[in-house]
Amino acid sequence: MTTETVRETAKIYEFPIRSQRRLDDMRTREIAGRPVIYESCAGSWYHEDAIREADKTRKQ
């Protein structure tokens, strides 16, 4: 007696986009909605000074 079962794979249907303009608008909205993160290139001088200060107090 065989116990093999045949499973069908899922079918993926792509929803049609009616126009290129709508597609561009959707992409623009997606990009515009993301927050912009700025990185500081100046370093973290305050943090570095606090570490130096803590090291000085430990050594004394």
Residue pairs with C-beta under 8 A, 6 or more apart in sequence:
17 23
